Amino acid sequence: MVKRVIVVVYLGLLVLWPVGLVVANTFADGADALVAALSDPVVVNALWLTVQVAVVSVVINTVFGVGVSLLLVRHRFPGRRLLSVLIDLPLSVSPVVVGLAIVLVYGGVDGWFGPTLEAGGLQVVFAAPGMVMATVFVALPLVIREVVPVLREIGDEQEQAARTLGATGWQVFARITLPAIRWAVVYGVVLSLARSLGEFGAVKIVSGNLINRTQTATLVVEQKYQDFEQTTAYATAFLLAFAAVLCLVVVSVIRPKEGS
């Protein structure tokens, strides 16, 4: 009983209380703050850009994550353990460091590849490609770490049997592997989406925080709060938190129960 109380109090202080304060401040005057935020062109543009960057990043991480998961579980090759360790790198490296690294590599002035890419018409830093790269990096492990345990659990007996019967690699994946890992993929996608929507540090470095151009919702929250527009900042933060929580609730509802 004591342990339960400690856990509940800990989670309450760490999660519920701060989120509750954001909600309370957002609706202190009813829905006026939300209406004002959604009527602000800067906020609307930032929200739309955030959705675009997050969706593209999630698609990339899903395709890459499933492929790497199959590589790690179904194949043995030199450097496999090193690859597994590198996948977890985003969990230990500060997003700010990631953003700075992207600027150093793809910066248009003195980056390694930036001047060449910009000469060819592709701007990475202070543009959408750099923001997508930063977001992809910070959410990189989430799909992989959901899919890998499931692949290990189901084994490869059915896949081998299908190949013996003449199924192609794509048929094996589409008819056997993917249905078996679909809920792990879905949960990984949800986690990636929530993480991508809330990314701040790396995106701030690579985007330049240009209003109506490269400013995402998290950057708007910071700007509005610093400009003493707290109600708009609270409302925008609430929308981000609501989207993340909604994703988790939806997947919890539709995900089948254990053992079913």
N, C-alpha and C positions, 0 to 999 in steps of 0.2 A: 504493500500500500504506500509506504513511504517513497519507494522508488518511483512509483507512478506519479505521485505528487511532484517529486523533483523534476521528472521529465516534462510534465504538463507545465509547471512553472517556467522551466527553462525555455520550452518552445513558445510559451506565451510571451515572455520577455524578448525573445530573439526574433520571433516572426509575427505573432498575432498583434502585439501591442503596436509596433511600428506601422504595420499595414493598417491596423484599425485607426491610427491617428491620421493617416493619409485619407482614408475613407471619410472619417469624421470631418476633417477640414474641407474636403471636397463638397460635402453635402451640408455644410454649416448653414448655408442660405438656400437650401433646397437644391434644385437642379440648375440654378443660375450659373454656377461655375462651369459645369459641363457645357451648357449652351454657349457660354461666352468662349470657351476653348474651341469648340467645334465651329464657331463663327469666325475664328481668327485664321486668316489665310496662311500665316506662318506655321501655326500648329497643324492645320490640315495638310499642308504640303509636307511637313516633317513626318506626320503619321503615314502618309501615302508612300513616301520614300522608305520609311522603316519597313513597311510591309513588303515592298518590292525587294529590298536588300535581303530581308529575312527569308522570303520564299525562294529566291534564287540560291541563297546559301544552303537552305535545307535540302533542296533538290540535289545540289552538288554533293553535300555530305551524305545523303541517302544512297546515291549511286556509288560513291566512293566507299562508303561505310560497308555496304553489303559485299562489294567486291573484295575489300581488304579482309573482311571477316571470313569469307570463303577461302581466301589465300592463307590466312593464319591457321585455320582449323583443318582444312582439307589437304594441305600441301606441307611438305618438309623441304626446307631450302636453307642454305647458309645465310645468316643474318636475320633469321626469323625472330629470334628473341630481341634483337636490337630494334627491329621494326615495331614489335609490340611495345617496347619501352618508349620509342619516339612518338607513338600514337598518344601516349599519356602526357606528352610534353606540354600541351596547352593547359593542363591542370596545374602545372607547377610554375609556369612562366607568366609574369605579369602581362596583361593585355597591353599596357603602355609600352613595354619592351617590344612586343610584337608589332605594334604600330610604328615604332621608331625604326625597326628593322626593315619594314616594308618601305618606309620613306628613304632609307639609305640605299636600298636596292633599286627601287623604281622611281625615285625622285627625278623630276624633269631637269634639274639643274646639274647636279653632280652625282646622281645615282648610277649604279652599275649599268642598268638596262634602260632607265627612264628616258635619257635623251634620244636613244635610238628608237624606242617605241613611240615617243612623241613626234619624232621626225616622220614616222610612218602613219601618224594620225591617231594613235592610241594613247590617251592620257590615263595613267593609273592612279597616281597620287592626286588628292584633291578632286577625285571623281568617283563615280560609282564602282568601277572595277577594283580600286583599292579598298573601298568599303566592303565589298563582297569578299575579297581575299581575307581581310582582317576578321570578318564575321565567320567565315568558313573555318579559319584556324581555331578560334576560341571554342567553337562547338564541335570540333573534329572528332573527339573520342566518343560522343554520346550515342550515336547509332551503333558504332562498333562494339562498345561495351555492353549493349543490350543484346546484340545478335550473337556474339561469340559464345556465351554460355549455352544458348539454346542449340546452336549448331553442335556443340560438344555433347549435349544431352541426347539429341535425337540420333546421333551416329550417322553412318553413311551406308548402312546395309541396303536400305531401299533404293538409294541412288545407284549403288553398284548393280543391284538386280535389274533396274531399269536399263542401265547401259548394256548389260548382258543380253537383254531382250531387243536391243537395237535402237534404243532412244538416243537422240542427239544430246549434246551438252545443254542446249537451250531448252529442250523438252524436259530434261531432268530437272533443271532449275525451275521452270515455270509450273510444272505439274507436281513436283515432290518437294523440292527445297523451299521455294517461296511460300507455299501454303503452310509449311511447318514453322516458318519463322515470321509469319506475317504480323503477329501481335508484338513480337520483339521489335520489328521494324517500325510499326505504328508508334509504339511507346518511345523508341529512339527519336522518331520524327517529331513527336510532341515535345520532348525535352529539348531537342535542337531548336525548334521554333521558339520555345519560351526563352531559351538562352540567347538566341539571335535577336529577338525583339528587345531584350534588355541590355545588349552590349553597349558599353560606354567608352572605356579607356582607349582601346585600339582604334575604334572608329573615330574618336575625337582627334587622334593624331593624324590619321591618314586622310580625313575628310576636309580638314581646314575649318570646319564649322561655319560654312558659308550659308547665310540665311537664304532660304528658298532655292538653294542649289544642292548643298551637301549636308544640311542640318537634319539629323534624325530626331526622333521623339525624345530620346534620353538627353540629347544635347539641348533641346528646347526646354526641358525641365530645368536644367542647370541655368540656362540663360534667363528664363522667366523668373526664377527664384532670386537670382542675383540682381535683376532689374526691379525687384520688389513687386512683382506681379505674382504673388504667392498663390492666389486662387487658381490662376491658369496653370501654374506649375503643379499644384496638387491635382487638378483635374486631369492633366496629361499623364501624370504618374499613376493616377487611378486607372486610366484607360489601359496603360501598359500592364499593370498588375492584374486587372480584370481579364485581359486577353490571355495572360499566362495561366491564371487559375482556371479559366474556362476550358482551356485546352486539356489540363490535367483532369478536370471533372468529367469532361466528355469521354476521354479515353478510359477513365475508371468505370464509367457507366457501361460503355459498349464492350469493354474487355471481358471475355468469358471468365467465370470463376475457376479457381484452381481445381483441377480434377474433373472438370466438366468436359 
